[in-house]
Amino acid sequence: MSLCHTASRWRSVQCTGEIPPGRIGHTLCANSAETKVFLYGGVNDRNESISNYLDDLYVFDVNKKRWSKIEMTGQVQCSRAFHSAVYYDGKIYIFGGCNGRGRFNKLFSTTEEGNCTQILANGQPPSTRYCHSAVLFEKCMYIFAGKCGGRNSNRRLSDLYLFDFRKNAWMECPQHGDPPTPRSAHAAFTCGRNMIMFGGRSARGECCEDMYMYNYDTCMWRQIESPNSASFFGRARNSVVVHHGRVVVFGGWNGKKKLNDLFTYHVDANTFEVMHEPDENCPSRRECHVAVVCKNTMVVFGGRFRGEFMSDTAELDLGPKTLKQTCRDWILRSSFKELHQDSGERVLPLRLQQFIESWRQLICRAEKAEPRTPLQDSVPNDALSSDGNSQHG
């Protein structure tokens, strides 16, 4: 593990326009050009009654530092918080969440202009949930875990679903190997051809101190062993972004107190870089805030500390991509799949399919054996990053 001092790069942003009220449990999504950030929903009162849940949509102009409220039209959905949202093909796709009346498993989209449409998808959708994660990989959205009971419930999930945008269909994903325990308010993000997940809150209400990797091609989970990782990853309700091979984590709750620390995890090197002392521009301690990357800058909005619901916007300069990162990301964008002659879809080469099937059979036999022995695989060097994200529980 490498512990290095990170130079101060925080900026407190003086925003103009219609600044959103303070809140928690909201989402942020950047458009493809990374010039706009869209904020949706959340809750802005400690009592969390139905009237305090929000269904508003705002856009932040990254260049002008200006917030604007967007009037929503069409099939406008009810207010909610602790949902998920991803930006895909010009639209924001919102799933799940909760309010004072219940929990949801509907999927709907909104255009950048605020025109809402409920998605009537094929297949069985995930069960109702909130404080789950959603990440993008190729042309699919992956939903993992979350909380399924009421506010004081300990019921948490560990299932994994994908929504295929091309087929407009839900499908439950196989999970082989050593899958994570049920949790909520965790962090998940796409790195190369893998989803990496860490932290969150367990069914016992404790902060999880582990980190896992799920391979999209093999459907295999592996626990990532990293020296002293518990001191960093043992948290929930934090923000996380991925930027050119680096995972940047800010704030959250570690089971004892709210945080405003900042650390970077380098996936390929399995090392940490830590900012030891917050500088004067660093945002205050908080939880249930959100962050997103736009043009080498992490934008942070909202959160809660000591009953205050924050409405500040902060930025962190992440620096440009290096030549090494440029080459690595180019390689990772190359698909290992071949074009199928009949269907026209990309599939894995036959020999790789056979290897994966043999590996799955081996895992199935191991899972039937008693006592069950989890895999102790280390992180392969190809678990590198191309950007993809995600985030009370």
C-alpha positions in Angstrom: 0.0 0.0 0.0 1.2 3.5 -0.8 0.1 6.4 1.3 1.0 9.6 -0.3 0.1 13.2 0.3 -2.3 14.5 -2.3 -2.0 18.2 -3.2 -4.9 20.4 -2.5 -7.2 20.7 -5.5 -10.6 21.5 -4.0 -12.6 24.5 -5.2 -15.7 25.9 -3.6 -18.0 26.9 -6.5 -19.9 30.1 -6.4 -23.0 29.1 -8.4 -25.6 31.2 -10.0 -29.1 30.5 -11.2 -31.8 28.4 -9.5 -29.7 26.5 -6.9 -31.4 23.3 -5.8 -32.5 23.1 -2.1 -30.3 21.0 0.2 -31.0 17.3 0.2 -29.8 13.7 0.5 -30.5 10.6 -1.4 -30.5 12.4 -4.8 -28.6 11.4 -8.0 -26.2 13.2 -10.4 -25.6 12.2 -14.0 -23.4 13.8 -16.6 -24.3 14.0 -20.3 -22.0 12.4 -22.9 -20.2 15.6 -23.6 -19.6 16.2 -19.9 -20.9 19.7 -20.2 -24.0 19.3 -18.1 -24.9 17.5 -14.8 -28.5 16.5 -14.1 -29.8 16.2 -10.5 -33.0 14.4 -9.7 -35.0 13.7 -6.5 -33.9 13.3 -2.9 -35.3 14.2 0.5 -34.7 17.4 2.5 -36.1 16.9 6.0 -35.0 14.7 8.9 -38.5 13.3 9.5 -38.7 12.1 5.8 -42.4 12.5 5.6 -44.0 12.1 2.1 -44.1 15.9 1.6 -40.4 16.2 2.0 -39.5 13.8 -0.8 -38.6 15.5 -4.1 -39.4 14.9 -7.7 -37.6 17.8 -9.2 -35.0 17.9 -12.0 -32.1 20.4 -12.2 -29.3 20.9 -14.7 -25.8 22.3 -13.8 -23.9 24.0 -16.6 -20.3 22.9 -15.9 -18.7 25.8 -17.8 -20.9 28.6 -16.6 -21.4 27.2 -13.1 -25.1 27.8 -13.3 -28.0 25.8 -12.0 -31.4 25.7 -13.8 -34.6 24.0 -12.9 -36.3 21.9 -15.6 -40.0 21.5 -15.6 -40.9 17.9 -16.0 -43.7 16.8 -18.4 -45.1 13.5 -19.7 -45.5 10.5 -17.4 -44.1 12.3 -14.3 -43.4 9.8 -11.5 -43.9 10.3 -7.8 -41.2 11.8 -5.6 -38.4 9.6 -4.3 -35.0 9.3 -2.8 -32.2 6.8 -2.6 -32.9 5.7 -6.1 -30.4 5.1 -8.9 -29.8 7.0 -12.2 -27.6 6.5 -15.2 -27.2 8.5 -18.4 -27.5 6.5 -21.6 -28.1 7.6 -25.2 -29.3 11.0 -24.4 -31.7 10.1 -21.6 -31.5 9.7 -17.8 -32.8 6.3 -16.6 -34.1 6.2 -13.0 -34.8 3.0 -11.1 -36.2 2.2 -7.6 -36.0 4.4 -4.6 -38.4 5.1 -1.8 -40.6 7.8 -0.2 -42.8 8.0 2.9 -45.4 5.7 1.4 -43.3 2.8 0.1 -40.5 1.4 -2.1 -40.4 1.2 -5.9 -39.1 -1.1 -8.7 -40.3 0.9 -11.7 -37.9 2.1 -14.4 -38.5 5.4 -16.1 -36.5 7.8 -18.3 -36.4 11.5 -18.8 -34.9 13.5 -21.6 -32.6 16.4 -21.0 -35.6 18.6 -21.5 -37.6 16.8 -18.7 -40.0 14.7 -20.8 -40.7 11.5 -18.7 -41.6 8.1 -19.9 -42.3 5.0 -17.9 -40.4 2.0 -19.3 -42.6 -1.1 -19.9 -39.9 -3.6 -20.1 -39.9 -7.3 -20.8 -38.7 -9.9 -18.2 -39.0 -9.9 -14.4 -37.6 -6.7 -12.9 -35.7 -6.5 -9.7 -37.8 -6.4 -6.5 -38.6 -3.0 -4.9 -35.5 -1.5 -3.3 -33.5 1.6 -2.4 -29.9 2.4 -1.5 -28.8 0.0 -4.3 -26.2 0.7 -7.0 -26.5 1.1 -10.7 -23.6 1.0 -13.2 -23.3 0.9 -17.0 -21.4 -1.6 -19.0 -21.6 -1.6 -22.8 -25.4 -1.4 -23.5 -26.6 -2.6 -20.2 -27.4 -1.2 -16.8 -26.5 -3.4 -13.8 -28.5 -3.2 -10.5 -26.9 -4.7 -7.4 -28.2 -5.2 -3.8 -29.9 -2.5 -1.8 -32.4 -2.3 1.1 -35.9 -3.8 0.7 -37.6 -3.2 4.0 -38.9 -0.1 5.8 -36.7 2.6 7.3 -36.0 0.6 10.5 -35.7 -2.8 8.7 -32.5 -4.8 8.4 -33.6 -6.6 5.3 -30.9 -6.2 2.6 -30.3 -7.8 -0.8 -27.4 -9.3 -2.7 -29.0 -10.0 -6.1 -27.7 -8.7 -9.4 -29.9 -7.7 -12.4 -29.2 -6.2 -15.8 -31.4 -4.1 -18.0 -30.6 -4.5 -21.7 -31.3 -1.2 -23.4 -31.3 -2.9 -26.9 -33.8 -5.6 -25.9 -35.8 -3.4 -23.4 -35.6 -6.4 -21.1 -34.6 -7.3 -17.5 -32.6 -10.4 -16.6 -31.2 -11.7 -13.3 -27.5 -12.3 -13.7 -25.7 -15.5 -12.6 -23.3 -15.0 -9.7 -20.5 -17.5 -9.4 -17.5 -17.7 -7.2 -17.4 -15.8 -3.9 -20.3 -13.3 -4.0 -20.7 -10.4 -1.5 -23.0 -10.5 1.5 -26.3 -8.6 1.4 -25.8 -4.8 1.8 -27.0 -1.3 1.0 -25.6 2.2 0.6 -22.4 0.6 -0.9 -20.4 1.9 -3.9 -20.1 0.2 -7.3 -18.4 1.2 -10.5 -17.3 -0.3 -13.8 -13.5 -0.9 -14.4 -12.6 -2.4 -17.7 -14.8 -5.5 -18.1 -15.4 -5.8 -14.4 -17.7 -4.2 -11.8 -16.0 -3.4 -8.5 -18.0 -3.0 -5.3 -17.0 -2.0 -1.8 -18.3 -0.9 1.5 -22.0 -0.4 2.4 -24.1 -1.3 5.4 -24.7 -4.9 6.3 -27.9 -6.5 7.6 -26.5 -6.1 11.2 -26.2 -2.4 10.6 -22.4 -2.4 10.4 -20.2 -0.9 7.8 -18.7 -3.5 5.5 -15.0 -3.5 5.1 -14.6 -5.6 2.0 -14.1 -5.1 -1.7 -15.2 -7.4 -4.5 -14.9 -7.7 -8.3 -17.5 -9.1 -10.7 -16.4 -10.1 -14.2 -19.2 -9.3 -16.8 -18.0 -12.1 -19.2 -17.6 -14.9 -16.7 -20.2 -13.9 -14.1 -17.6 -14.6 -11.4 -17.2 -12.7 -8.2 -13.8 -12.5 -6.5 -12.9 -10.8 -3.2 -10.1 -8.3 -3.6 -7.4 -8.6 -1.0 -5.8 -5.3 -0.4 -3.5 -4.4 2.6 -5.2 -2.4 5.3 -8.2 -1.7 3.0 -10.6 -1.8 5.9 -9.5 1.5 7.2 -10.5 3.1 3.8 -13.4 1.0 2.5 -15.2 0.5 5.8 -17.8 3.1 5.1 -21.3 3.7 3.6 -23.2 6.6 2.1 -20.1 8.0 0.5 -19.5 9.3 -3.0 -17.3 7.6 -5.5 -16.2 8.3 -9.1 -13.8 6.6 -11.5 -11.3 8.7 -13.5 -8.7 7.1 -15.8 -7.8 4.1 -13.7 -8.3 5.8 -10.3 -11.2 5.4 -7.9 -11.8 8.6 -6.0 -13.8 8.3 -2.7 -15.0 11.2 -0.6 -16.7 11.4 2.7 -19.5 9.1 4.0 -20.1 7.4 7.3 -17.9 4.8 9.0 -20.3 3.6 11.6 -19.1 6.1 14.2 -18.9 9.5 12.5 -19.4 11.5 9.3 -16.3 11.9 7.1 -14.8 14.4 4.7 -11.6 12.5 3.9 -10.5 11.9 0.4 -8.5 9.0 -0.9 -7.7 7.5 -4.3 -7.5 3.8 -5.0 -5.4 2.8 -8.1 -7.1 -0.4 -9.3 -4.3 -1.7 -11.5 -1.5 -1.2 -8.8 -3.8 -2.1 -5.9 -2.5 1.0 -4.0 -3.9 4.0 -2.1 -3.2 7.7 -2.2 -4.5 9.7 0.7 -5.1 13.3 1.4 -4.1 13.4 5.1 -5.4 16.9 6.0 -8.4 18.6 4.4 -7.6 22.0 3.1 -9.7 25.2 3.6 -11.7 24.6 0.4 -12.5 21.0 1.2 -16.3 20.4 1.7 -17.4 19.8 5.3 -18.1 16.3 6.7 -21.2 14.7 5.1 -23.0 11.6 4.1 -25.6 10.7 1.4 -24.1 13.3 -1.0 -23.3 12.5 -4.6 -20.5 13.1 -7.1 -19.9 12.9 -10.8 -16.9 13.4 -13.1 -16.9 16.1 -15.8 -13.8 16.9 -17.9 -11.2 15.9 -15.3 -13.2 17.4 -12.5 -15.2 15.8 -9.7 -18.4 17.7 -8.9 -20.0 17.2 -5.5 -23.4 18.3 -4.4 -25.5 18.1 -1.2 -25.4 15.7 1.7 -26.1 15.9 5.4 -24.2 16.7 8.6 -25.7 17.2 12.1 -29.2 17.6 10.7 -28.2 20.2 8.1 -29.2 19.4 4.5 -26.5 20.9 2.3 -26.9 22.7 -1.0 -23.3 23.6 -1.8 -21.4 22.6 -4.9 -17.7 21.8 -4.8 -15.2 20.7 -7.4 -12.0 18.7 -7.2 -9.4 18.9 -9.9 -8.5 15.3 -10.9 -5.8 16.2 -13.5 -5.6 15.1 -17.1 -5.1 11.6 -18.5 -1.5 10.4 -18.8 -0.1 8.7 -21.9 -0.1 5.4 -20.0 -3.7 5.8 -19.1 -4.6 6.7 -22.7 -3.0 3.6 -24.0 -4.6 1.4 -21.3 -8.1 2.8 -21.9 -7.7 2.3 -25.6 -6.9 -1.4 -25.1 -9.8 -1.9 -22.6 -12.2 -0.4 -25.1 -11.3 -3.1 -27.5 -13.9 -6.0 -27.3 -12.7 -9.5 -26.8 -15.8 -10.7 -28.5 -16.4 -11.8 -32.1 -19.3 -11.1 -34.4 -21.8 -14.0 -34.6 -22.5 -14.9 -38.2 -26.3 -15.5 -37.7 -27.4 -13.2 -35.0 -25.0 -10.3 -35.7 -24.3 -10.0 -31.9 -20.8 -10.1 -30.4 -20.0 -13.4 -28.6 -16.9 -14.7 -26.9 -14.6 -16.9 -29.1 -15.4 -20.6 -28.8 -12.2 -21.6 -27.0 -12.8 -18.9 -24.4 -16.4 -20.0 -24.0 -15.2 -23.6 -23.4 -12.7 -22.4 -20.8 -15.4 -20.3 -19.0 -17.8 -23.3 -19.0 -15.1 -25.6 -17.5 -14.4 -23.0 -14.9 -18.1 -22.6 -14.0 -18.5 -26.4 -13.6 -15.5 -26.5 -11.3 -17.0 -23.7 -9.2 -20.4 -25.5 -9.1 -18.7 -28.6 -7.8 -16.8 -26.6 -5.2 -20.0 -24.9 -4.0 -21.7 -28.3 -3.4 -18.8 -29.5 -1.3 -18.8 -29.0 2.5 -17.4 -27.0 4.0 -17.7 -24.4 1.3 -14.3 -22.7 0.6 -14.4 -19.3 -1.0 -12.1 -18.4 -3.8 -9.0 -16.4 -2.7 -8.1 -14.9 -6.0 -6.1 -11.8 -6.1 -6.8 -8.9 -8.5 -5.6 -9.6 -12.0 -3.6 -7.0 -13.8 -6.4 -6.6 -16.4 -8.8 -5.2 -13.8 -8.2 -1.7 -15.2 -10.4 1.2 -15.7 -12.6 2.8 -18.3 -15.0 5.2 -16.8 -18.3 4.2 -15.3 -20.1 4.9 -12.0 -22.3 5.1 -9.4 -24.6 5.2 -4.8 -29.0 6.1 4.5 -29.1 2.4 4.1 
